[in-house]
Amino acid sequence: LLSRKNPITWVLKTLEKFLYTKASAIITLTPHADIYITNLGIPQDKIVWIPNGVVLQRYDSLNDYDGGNPDKFNVMYIGGHLPAYGLDTILKAAKIIQDDGESRLRITFVGGGADKIRLVKYAQKLKLHNVKFHNPVPKSQVPEVMKEADAFIHTIRDLPVLKYGISSNKLCDYLASRRPIIFAINAANNPVQESGAGISVSPENPAYLSHAIKTIMSMKPEERVEMGNKGLEYAKKTYDIDVLADKLERMLKNL
């Protein structure tokens, strides 16, 4: 919202570079933030990537996934209902699928946020019968809610900042759930694509998203199980909180 010439912008940029210069080490959540930071003259060896993580033991009860219910397929979104996520795209995709006569799909939104009231009204305007909204739940109860999902969905608007990558808490949860993921994003990294844990499409495109949802639904249960297993293995290697703690400890010892 601030122009490059705004005095506040100049002050914040000056403070940013000062803090980078004085820091003994810099931890970034996104994998390619080092590109931005080194362009400010900061040495590469000060920068360490440690993304958001997940306590995998919380999701042990979800490991009995059998590929989903073919008669009532539940695609779930859990997290903030915020403008940056472009959740309108999911509603528009649900409308396309509903108009196609597909009656097996149910899309469940769990969470709250600044955009929720508007999204509920928009779903009503579209006369969606395949979408339900539920209240947020405490983090400790998320695994229990996730048991109801046959697949998960995550969308993010096409934002310039994503050229440095993504580090999403909800995506860590999704990968740990051992369920397939439908992901709409344009970012420097794509954990769903890299792991083979689901289907990725361009963001803010309801037609692409609806096709991805229908593709996941049409798969054999064992194919969805395989996707979920790949996601869990990727989470173990990349986002397990024990792995990230070891990385943090090694960084601190080297200071």
N, C-alpha and C positions, 0 to 999 in steps of 0.2 A: 504493500500500500504506500510505501515511501519511495520517492524518486531518488535516483543516484545523487542528485545535487542537494537533497535535503540535509541540513546540518546534523540531524539525528542519525542519518545513515552514515555520515562521515565519522561521527563520534563512536558509533557501534563498531564500525569496521576497524578503526584505530585501536579500540579496546580489544577486539578479537585478535588482531595480530600481536598485540602486546602480550596477551595471555598465552598464545601459542609459543611465542618466543621464550617466555619465562618458565613455561611448563617443563618438567623433567621428562614427561611422556604424555602422549595424547591418545586417548582411547576413542575410537569411532565405532558407531553402531553399523553404519553402512559400509560395504566392502570397498567402495571406490572413492570415499571421501578424501583419501590421501591425494587424489589428483587436484582437488580444490586447495587443500592445505599446502601442498608443496609449491603450488603456483604463487603462494604468498611468501616464498623464500624459506619455508620451514624444512629442515632436513627430513628425509624419508624415514630414517632409522628411529625417529622419535614417535612414529605413528604406529599404533597397533589396532587391528580390527578385532573387536570382541562383540558379537551381535547379541541381541536379546536371546534368552535361552528358555529351557523348559525342564521341569522336574519330571522325568519320564515315569517315575514310580506312581505318580498320581493317575496315570492312564492305563495301569495294568488291567483294570477291569474292562477296558474296551477291546482287549485283544482277542475276543471271541467273535469278531466280525465275520459274517458268513457271506457277504456280498450284497446284502440288502434285500428289501422286500419288493418283489417284482410287481405286486398288485397295488401297492401304495408307496411310491418312492418318495422319500423325504429328503430334500436338499436343504441344508441348514446354514444360516448365517448367524454367527455369534460375535458380538462386539459392538463398538460404538456406531450409532446412527448419525454420522457426521458428513457434511458436504463433500469433504475430500475423497470419500469412498465412492461417490457416484452411484448410490444404491438405486437411483431411478432406473438405471440400466437393467438391474435384476427384475424390477417390476415390469418394465417394457418387454423383457424377454419372456416373463411369465404370461403376459398378455398374448404374445405370439403363439406360445405353446397352447394356451387355452383356446385360442381361435382355431388352432389346427385340430381341435377335437381330442387332444391327449388328456385323459381324465385321471391318469394314475399319479400325476405329479402333485406334490405339495411342497411349497417353499416356506420354511419357517424362519422368521427373524427373531432372535433373542438378544435383547439389549435395550439401551436407551441412548439419548443424546439430543443435541440441538435440532437435528433434522427429523426426529421421529414423528412428531405430530404431522408435519407436512407430508411425510411418506405414507402415513396411514390414510390421510385424506386423498392422496394421489391414487393409492390402491383402490379406495372406494370409488373414485371417479372412473377408474378403468374397469370397475365391476369385476374385480378378480375374485374368483372362487377357490383358487389354488394357492393363496397366500395367507399366512397367519402371523400376527405379531404377538410376542410375549414379553413380559417384563424382564429386566436384567436380573441376573443371579450372582451371588458371591462367587469369587474365583474358586473357592473350595468346592462349590457345587457344579462347576462347569463340566467335569467329566461325567457326572450323572446325567446331565442334560444331553450331552453329546452321544450317549448311547442310543438316543432316538433317531439319530441321523443315519442315512444310507450314503450320503456324500456331503461335502461341504463346498461352500462357494465364497469367493473373496474377489471383490472388485476395487479398483483404485482409479481415480480419474487420471488422465494423461497429463501429469504434472512435470514441469522442467526439473525439479529437484531430484526426481527419480533417476536422472542420468548418473547419480552417484550410488544408486542401488537402493535396496529396501531391507529393512529389518523389522519384521512384523510379529508382534506377540501372538496374535490370533493365528498366524500361519504356523508358528511353532506348535501351537495346540492342535491345529488341524493335522499336521504331519505326525504328531505323536498318537493321534486317534486311530491310526491304521485304516482310514477311510480315504477314498479317492477325492481329489480336489479339483474344482472348476475355478480357474484363475484368469482374471481379465486385467492385464497390466502391460505397461511399456516401461521397463526399467533395465538398468545395467546388469542386474542379476535376476534370475527367475528360479527359485528353489524347486518349484513344481516341475518345471521343464527339465532342470538339471537332474532331478531325482527320478523322473518318470512316474511321479505320484499322482498324475491326473492329466487334465487337458488345459492348455493355456491359449488364450485368444487375445486379440487387440482390445484395449479398453474402450468404454463408451460406445459399444456397438451391440445393440440388442439382438440383431439377427445372428451375429457370430456367437453370442452368448447362449441364445436359445438352441442353436445347433449343437454347441458343446454339451449342454444339459441333456438333450435328447440322445446324443452319442453315448454319454455315460450310462443313461438309462437302458439303452439298447444292448449294452455289453453283457456277456455272460457273467454270472456272479463270481466265478473264479478269476476272471480278468480284473474285476474291481478289487478283489482280494489281493491280487498281485500288485496292483497300483498302491494299495494301502500299505503293503509290506515294504515296498520300495521307499515310501514316504517315511515310515518308521526307521528304517535303516539309515536314511539320510539324516533324520533328526538325531539319532544316536551319535553319528560322526560329527555333526556340525553344530547342534544346538543343545546337546545334553549339558545341563548346568555343571556337572562334575568336570566335563572336558573344558568348559569355559573357565571354571575356577582354576584349573591347572594352568591354563594359558595366562590368566591374570597373575597367578603366583610367580610364574617364570619371568613375566615382565617386571614385577616388583623386585625380584632378586637381581635383575640386571641393571637396576637404577644406580 
